[in-house]
């Protein structure tokens, strides 16, 4: 997108950085250090990229407080505690230009059911469908083709992007952001096999999404069999994530792309599920646990666990290996001690090829 920001505007958005250097003209783009050109804003995120700062053509570079070089000619450095966050502050301004919020009100093509309470400052976009008894709070913005089921509650300053779905009686609290294709309140995957047939178990609970949650495109949060599936305050969910029925996700968790959580599992606060991680049903995952990418978890994990690894083997073999795996460090230690204790004659018997001439 075309942007025009003065140096003073950038400094104001970032919030009182230390400034060195000078430039003429405005900032017209944001780019990585290696590809930035004159007129661009860039930033140094990690130590391994420090050498790129000295060669970048960017006009303004945001650097961490411990960076000790000086800007070149017609260049400015801004020292901050967290350069990535500072760039984010600038981008938040640009985001408002990319997705300007239209005037409050209900679009003429939207369908609104009976007994709905929509705050006058909310925006209901084209082709939205809002069923009866829905409440939508102040400043919330529903873009095109959003579906809100009967008796749902949408809090204040929520942003629902095109083709999102919130099913019957689900609750979104304040400042929720749902990206395109998100489904809140789809049926949990519940069946009982009766006389060879899979009989559906009714899913009559709901989903509660606490404040300041963001959910990425095409992710699905299933409604509870009864009671509620809960997504805790401040949690951030990536694209294509599956959260099953009756799951409780704690506060400020990260669920990365294609992660999946099976039914009735509870995640503590500040838990991280990396990409394609999977958690089995009816488990408890302790606070601040990190589950590495592709890892499959089938047991409870205590607070501050860090786990990784997955191997597809026949079940009984995998169970035996899991038992033996815990004994490997002790086994290697014993073998090492045995090797050190064997004399020259013993070595020659064990390894005939090592017999001296």
N, C-alpha and C positions, 0 to 999 in steps of 0.2 A: 504494500500500500504506500501511497505518497504521504510523507509526513514532513512537517516543518516545526522544529523545536529550537528555541534559542538556548544558549548555554545557561542562562539564568533560569529558564523554565525547568531544565533538567536538574539543576542544583536544588531548586525549590521542591521538585517531586521527590528527589532522593532524601533531602532533609539534612542540610548543614554538613556536607562533606568537606574535608580539607582539599583545597584547590591549588594546583600549580600549573603555570603555562597560560597561553592565550590562543584564541582562534579568531578568524574573521569569518563571518557568515553563519548560517544555521546548520543544524543537524537534520539530514534528510533521509537517514536510514539507520538500521541496526543490523550488525553483522558479526560473525565470528572473527577473531583476531586475524586468522590467516587469509580471509577473503575480504576483509573490510577495505573500503576505499576512502578517499578524502570526503568528508561530509558525513561519515558514519560514526555511530556510537558503538563501542564494544566493551568487553569486560574480561577480566582475568579470574577464572573460577578456581583452578587448582595449580599447585606448584609445578607440575610437569609441563605446563604451558607458558611458564615465565619467559622463556627465550623468545616467544612469539610477540611479546609486548614491545620489545626493542625494534622489531622489524615491521610491525603493523602500520598500515597507512591510515588507520582510524584517526579521526580528528579528536575524539574524546574517548578516553579509556578509563573505566572504573576499576580500581585496583584495591587489594586488601591493605590493611593498615601496616603490615610488615614489609610491603614492597618498597625497595630502597633505591630505585632508579628515578631519573628525572625525565620529563617529557621532551620530545624533540621540538624543532621549530614548527610554529603554527599547529601546536598540539596541546591538549589539556589532559592532565591526570586528575581523577577524583578519588581520594582515599576514603574508604568506608569499611565497616566491620565485615559486611557480607555482600560482595559484589553481585552475586546472582540475585539476591533479594532486591538490591537496589535497581537492577535492570527491570525486575518485575514491577517495581513501583512505576517506572516509566511506561512499561507495556500496559499497565492497567489504565493509564490515560488513553493510550492508543486503542485499547479494546473498546472503549466507549465510542470511539469514532467508527470502528468496524461494525459494531452492533448497537447503533443508537436506539434507545428505547422510544417507541412511538408514544404519542399522546395517550393518556389514560382513557379507558373506555372499552366497550365491547364492540368488536367488529360486526358489521351488518350480516356477515355470512356465518357467524358463530351461532351455535344452538345452546341455549341455556334453559335448564329444567326449572321446575317449580321450587319455591322456597329456598332459593340460593341467596347467599349473602356475599356479595362481591364488593370489596372496598372501592370507593370511587377513584382512588389513586392507582388501582390495579389495571393491567392491560390484558385484554383477551383478544388474541390474534385471529386471522382468517381461518375459517373451517374448524375451529375448536368445537368440541362437544363436551358440555358440562351437564351431568345428570342432576337429578333433584337433590336438594338438601346440602349442596356443597357450600363450604365457606372458604373464601379466598381473601388473604390479608393484604394490608397496605403495601403498595409498591411492588407487588408480585407481577411477573411478566410471563404470560403464556404465549409463545410464538405459534406459528401456524400448525394446524392439525394436531393439537394436543387433546387427549381424551382424559377426562376426570370422572371417575365413577361415582355412584350414588353415595351421599353422606361423607364424602372425603373432606379433609381439612388441609388447606394449604396456608402456611403461615405468611409472615411478612417478608418482603424483599426476596422471594424465591424467583428462580429463572428456569423455566421449563422450555427446552429447545424443541424444534419441530419433531412431530411424530413420537413424542413420549406418551406413556400411558400410566395412569395411576388408578388402580382398580378399587372397587367398592370398599368404603369405610377405612381406607388407609389414611395415615396422618403424616404430613410433611411439616416440620416445625419451621423455624426461621432461617433465611439465607441459605436455602438449599439450591443447588445447581444440578439439573439433570440434563445430560447431553442426549443427542438424537438417538432414538431407538430404545431408550431405557424403559423397562417395564417394572413397575412397582406393584406387587400384589397379585402376580400370576399364581395359579394353584401350585401348592406344594406337590411333589412327586410321591404320592401315597397310594398304595394298592395292597389289597389282601387277595391271595390266591385261594379261591373257593372252588372245590371240585374241578380243578384244572383251568378255571377261568380267573382272569385278573379283574377283581372288582374294585372300582374306584372308592377311595376313602374321602369323604367330603372334607374340604379345607375351608373352615368357617371362621378362622381368625383373621388378623390383618397384619399390616406392616406399619411400624412407627420409625420414622427417620428423624433423628434428633438434629438440632441446629448445626449449621456450618458444615454440612456434609456435601461433597461433590461426587457424582456418580457418572462414570464414563460411558461412551456410546455402546449400545447393545448389551449392557449389563442387565441382569435380572435378579430381583429380590422377591423370593416366593413368599406368599402369605402363609401364616401359621395354620397348622391343623386346627388348633384352637389357641386362644390367647394371642400373642404377638411375636412376629419376627422383628428384631430391633437392631438398628444401625446407630451406633453411639455418636455422640457429639464430636464434630471435627474430623471424623473419619473420611479418608479419601479413597475412592474406588476407581480403578482403571477401567479400560474397555474390556468387554466380553468376560466379565466376572459373573460367576453363579453363586448366589447365596440361597441356601435351601430353607425349607420351612422350619420355623421355631429356632432358628439360629439367633444368638445374641452376640453382636459385635461390639466390643468396648469402645471407649473414647480414643480418638486420635490414632486410629489404626491406618495402615497402608495395605490395600489389597491390590496387587499388581495384575497386569493383563493375563487373562485366561485362568486365574486362580479359581478354585472351587471349594466351597465349604458344605459338607453334607449336613443333613437335618439334625436339629437339637444340639448342635455343638455350640460351646460358649468360648469366645475369644476375650481375653482380658484387654486392658488398656495398652496402647502403644505397641500393639502386635504388628509385625510385618510379614505378609505373605508375598514372596517374590513370584515372578511370572511362572504360570502353570503349576504352582504349588497346589496340593490337594490335601484336605483334612477330612478324615472319616467322620461318621456320625456319632453323636452322644459322647463327645470328648470335651475336655476342658483344657484350654491353652492359656498358660499363665501370662501375666503382664510382661511387656517388653521382650517377648519372645520373637526371634527371627527364624522364619522357615525359608530356606533357600529355594531358588528356582528349580522347578521340576520335582521337588521333594514331596513324598507321600507320607503323611502322618497318620498312624493308626493307634496311637496311645496318648494318654494325657501327658502334657508337658508342664513342668514347673516354671516358676517365674524366671525370666531372663535366660531361657534356653536358646541355643543356636544349633539348628539341625539342618542336615542336607543329605542327599543321596536317594537313589531309587533304582532297584534292579528287579526286573520281572522274571521270577522263577516259579517252578511248581510250589504250591503253598507249603507242603510238608517240608520240602528241602529248604525253603526260605526260613521257616521256623527254626530248623536245626542250625542253619548258618547264623541266625540271629543270636542263638544261645552261645555258639562257639566264638562268634566275633568278639564278645566281651572278654574271652579268655586269651585272645591273641597276644596282647602286650605281655601277659605273664608267660605265655609259651615262648615267645621270642627271647625274653629275658633268660629263661631256663636254658634254651638252646645256646645262647651266647655264653653263659656260664660253663656249660658242658664243653664247648669248643675251647675255651680258655684253659679248662682243667685237663684236657687230653694231652699226654706226653708225646714225644716223637714217635714211639712205637705204636701208640694208639692211632696217631694220624696216618701212619703208613698202612695200618690195617683198614681204617675207614676209607682212605683215599690212596690206593696203591700207586696212582700216577704221581703222587707227591714224594715217593721214596727216593732218597738221595742216592747218588752213584757211589 
